């Protein structure tokens, strides 16, 4: 009995392998991440298969499954020309997915993803060429870059939904560069422009420097002249005040003032021990030295 049970299991296992290999299994499973077609001798009979278990007629029916997730089409850099005939090397990528599985199967030659990618790539290149050709370099690089991508995504999505059965979710530019043969010329021109601009700044700076120095020198002369004028005015006022004080003192007591002047004169004349003065002893200079009342 046990031997018979084991033999049955072996036979069932062999049959499962054979049916799976020969595509004669009566059921199939569609995953959440897949879209599927049911074919009958190569003709599409169902394209609305939902995720889950489905049944088919062995041998007569065949199932084609496709990835329903968002896929990435990473394009090789292509050269496009702006409205001013300026060349740009543009590296872009697109996000897409299958939405009409029957249309995708028919347009891609039986669901060949490589063919679908080639068709999609040609449409994107054509769209980029048309949109970039309407704009100048500044608009493509920065000014209208986001607008360009939105317009291109919307326009291509409407086309490829009908022609290829796929949805364009987004198109983005990774990098925009000038061609190598143009870059060196552009850099040289930029260097020349910056050099001219630097010389203009230097010339303007030197001119302003001369103006500032001249103004500073003029202010120095004016300040010195004003200071000398003020000092002479103050000195004159001081001399006048001093003379007035002397005059007032002299008028109050002329005799004492004359005596005070004489004493100061003696101090100035006889400062050292070796000082010598040759003068008539009867002169007015010794008036107070000879006076017995002084």
KAVEN-V838737 format. One record per residue. RES is the residue in one letter. PHI is phi in whole degrees, -180 to 180 (999 if undefined). PSI is psi in whole degrees, -180 to 180 (none if undefined). D_CENTER is the distance of its C-alpha to the mean C-alpha in Angstrom with 1 decimal. Layout:
RES;PHI;PSI;D_CENTER, RES;PHI;PSI;D_CENTER
//
This chain:
X;999;-44;82.8, X;-65;-39;79.8, X;-62;-41;79.8, X;-63;-40;79.7, X;-63;-44;76.7, X;-64;-40;74.8, X;-64;-39;75.8, X;-64;-42;74.5, X;-62;-41;71.1, X;-64;-44;70.9, X;-63;-42;71.8, X;-64;-42;69.2, X;-63;-43;66.5, X;-63;-41;67.5, X;-64;-39;67.5, X;-65;-42;64.0, X;-64;-45;62.7, X;-64;-45;64.6, X;-67;-35;63.5, X;-69;-41;59.9, X;-71;-41;60.0, X;-88;5;62.1, X;58;42;60.0, X;-116;16;63.1, X;-69;136;61.8, X;-81;2;62.5, X;-141;163;59.3, X;-151;162;55.6, X;-121;131;52.6, X;-106;122;49.3, X;-81;166;46.5, X;-64;-28;43.9, X;-94;14;41.2, X;-126;157;43.4, X;-123;146;44.7, X;-138;155;48.2, X;-122;142;50.7, X;-106;121;54.4, X;-110;149;56.1, X;-128;107;59.8, X;54;42;60.7, X;88;-8;57.2, X;-100;137;57.2, X;-73;124;54.8, X;-113;-24;56.9, X;-146;131;54.4, X;-128;12;50.6, X;-112;35;50.4, X;-73;126;50.8, X;-93;161;49.4, X;-59;137;48.5, X;139;-164;51.8, X;-95;134;55.1, X;-133;158;56.6, X;-112;154;59.8, X;-146;168;60.6, X;-92;116;63.6, X;-54;147;63.8, X;70;-49;63.7, X;-71;-40;63.5, X;-99;147;60.1, X;-135;152;56.9, X;-120;133;53.5, X;-118;128;50.0, X;-115;145;47.1, X;-134;153;43.4, X;-71;124;40.2, X;-96;0;39.3, X;-79;169;36.0, X;-72;127;32.5, X;-110;159;32.0, X;-115;129;29.1, X;-109;103;29.3, X;-95;109;26.9, X;-87;153;27.1, X;-76;149;27.0, X;-57;137;24.5, X;-124;154;26.0, X;-100;129;25.6, X;-128;163;25.4, X;-120;136;25.6, X;-77;179;23.9, X;-64;-25;26.1, X;-92;16;25.7, X;63;30;27.0, X;-91;126;23.8, X;-78;141;23.8, X;-137;135;21.1, X;-94;115;21.6, X;-113;127;20.7, X;-110;116;21.1, X;-130;169;21.9, X;-146;161;24.0, X;-134;147;26.2, X;-107;128;27.8, X;-148;166;31.5, X;-158;161;34.9, X;-80;128;38.6, X;-119;-31;39.9, X;-116;94;43.1, X;-66;-34;44.8, X;-68;-46;47.6, X;-63;-39;45.4, X;-64;-43;43.2, X;-63;-42;46.4, X;-72;-45;47.9, X;-74;-25;44.8, X;-99;19;43.9, X;67;46;47.4, X;92;25;48.7, X;85;26;45.5, X;-80;111;44.0, X;-65;-32;40.3, X;-63;-41;39.5, X;-65;-43;40.9, X;-62;-42;38.9, X;-64;-39;35.7, X;-64;-44;36.5, X;-62;-45;37.3, X;-63;-40;34.1, X;-64;-42;32.0, X;-63;-41;33.8, X;-66;-40;33.2, X;-65;-44;29.4, X;-61;-43;29.2, X;-64;-42;31.2, X;-64;-44;29.2, X;-63;-41;25.9, X;-62;-42;27.7, X;-69;-44;29.0, X;-71;-41;25.8, X;-68;-35;23.6, X;-66;-13;26.5, X;-93;-5;26.3, X;-128;160;22.7, X;-88;179;21.0, X;-64;-42;18.1, X;-62;-42;15.4, X;-65;-38;17.0, X;-70;-42;17.2, X;-78;-42;13.7, X;-138;-46;11.9, X;-59;-52;14.3, X;-124;30;17.2, X;-64;-48;16.2, X;-65;-42;17.3, X;-62;-41;20.3, X;-59;-45;21.3, X;-66;-39;21.5, X;-67;-43;23.5, X;-63;-44;25.8, X;-65;-44;26.4, X;-61;-45;27.1, X;-65;-44;29.5, X;-67;-45;31.3, X;-70;-34;31.8, X;-60;-43;32.8, X;-64;-34;35.7, X;-76;-49;36.8, X;-76;-22;36.8, X;-61;-41;38.4, X;-81;-41;41.4, X;-86;-31;41.4, X;-123;-13;40.4, X;76;24;40.8, X;-124;162;37.3, X;-111;131;34.5, X;-90;112;30.9, X;-84;-42;28.9, X;-164;148;25.4, X;-128;129;23.7, X;-134;151;20.2, X;-100;125;18.3, X;-83;-38;17.2, X;-158;140;16.0, X;-126;124;16.2, X;-134;153;17.0, X;-77;147;19.0, X;-57;152;22.5, X;-58;-38;23.2, X;-72;-21;25.7, X;-93;-31;23.2, X;-58;-45;20.2, X;-63;-41;22.2, X;-65;-43;23.3, X;-65;-43;19.9, X;-64;-40;18.6, X;-64;-42;21.8, X;-65;-40;21.4, X;-63;-42;17.9, X;-63;-41;19.4, X;-64;-43;22.3, X;-64;-42;20.4, X;-67;-35;18.4, X;-66;-43;21.9, X;-63;-43;23.5, X;-63;-41;20.9, X;-64;-41;21.4, X;-64;-38;25.2, X;-64;-43;25.1, X;-63;-42;23.3, X;-64;-44;25.9, X;-62;-44;28.8, X;-63;-41;27.8, X;-64;-43;27.5, X;-63;-41;30.9, X;-62;-46;32.5, X;-65;-35;31.3, X;-63;-44;32.6, X;-63;-41;36.0, X;-63;-44;36.2, X;-65;-43;35.5, X;-64;-44;38.0, X;-62;-42;40.6, X;-65;-39;40.3, X;-65;-43;40.5, X;-62;-41;43.6, X;-63;-42;45.2, X;-65;-36;44.6, X;-62;-46;46.2, X;-62;-43;49.3, X;-64;-44;49.5, X;-63;-44;49.2, X;-63;-42;51.9, X;-64;-43;54.2, X;-64;-40;53.9, X;-65;-42;54.5, X;-64;-42;57.6, X;-61;-45;58.9, X;-66;-40;58.6, X;-65;-41;60.1, X;-66;-37;63.1, X;-64;-45;63.5, X;-65;-41;63.6, X;-64;-43;65.9, X;-63;-42;68.2, X;-62;-39;68.3, X;-66;-42;69.1, X;-63;-40;71.9, X;-65;-42;73.3, X;-64;-42;73.3, X;-62;-44;74.9, X;-63;-39;77.6, X;-65;-40;78.3, X;-65;-44;78.7, X;-60;-43;81.0, X;-65;-43;83.0, X;-62;-42;83.3, X;-65;-40;84.4, X;-65;-42;86.9, X;-66;-30;88.4, X;-70;-41;88.9, X;-154;86;91.0, X;-60;-38;91.5, X;-65;-45;93.7, X;-66;-38;91.3, X;-63;-42;88.4, X;-65;-42;90.4, X;-61;-44;91.4, X;-62;-40;87.7, X;-65;-40;86.7, X;-64;-45;89.5, X;-59;-45;88.5, X;-62;-36;84.9, X;-67;-41;86.2, X;-61;-41;88.4, X;-64;-40;85.4, X;-70;-37;83.4, X;-78;-44;86.3, X;-104;63;87.7, X;-85;-33;84.6, X;-114;165;85.8, X;-71;-29;89.1, X;-95;7;89.5, X;-67;140;88.8, X;-134;137;91.6, X;-133;124;92.5, X;-103;110;95.4, X;-155;156;96.5, X;-68;124;99.8, X;-63;-19;100.7, X;-92;7;102.1, X;-74;166;98.8, X;-65;-19;96.9, X;-63;-32;94.3, X;-101;21;96.7, X;-56;-49;98.0, X;-82;-17;96.8, X;-75;-31;97.7, X;-92;-14;101.3, X;-73;133;101.7, X;-87;5;103.7, X;-113;-1;102.2, X;-70;none;98.5
//
